[in-house]
Amino acid sequence: MTNPAHPGRMLFLNIPVADLDRSKAFFSDLGFGFNPKFTDETAACMLVGEHAFVMLLTREKFAKLPMADPTTHTLALYCFSVSSREEVDKVGAAALAAGGTEVDGAEDYGFMYSRSFYDLDGHGWQVMWMDPAAVEQGPEAFAAATQDDAGAPA
């Protein structure tokens, strides 16, 4: 790639689902919308960010090779960010209420907070918030800047 971060770059992540309508309802309950121009009876284009999309595809449309079962094999962890710690908890609760399964409890690193869940097909998802200063500085520099001379949190 001559320009790996060009401004028009978009990300489309494709994942198989057993029941497209059921998956669309699940992710709608989490607050996601879908682009109708790229959604039909075999695929749904879920809007994740300004230039990031998850394509929910029927297994028939997705499969070119035999598929691993996400309930028995780890394929990937799909992570998306939200704007606050409270929103992490809100989305995590919505996922469970919509039929998802909690992976483990909240993970709190101070500068980053997350929850993980499995969707209706067993795909692993993580919703996370990161302090904007940690995003800008990097976690190590952020941690150093938030401690006093004795090494205690400032």
ABEGO torsion letter per residue (X at the ends): XABAABAABBBBBBBBBABAAAAAAAAAAAGBBBBAAABBAABBBBBABAABBBBBBBAAAABABBBBBAAABBABBBBBBBABAAAAAAAAAAAAAAGBBBABBBBBAGABBBBBBBBAAGBBBBBBBBBAAAAAAEAAAAAAAABBAAGBBX
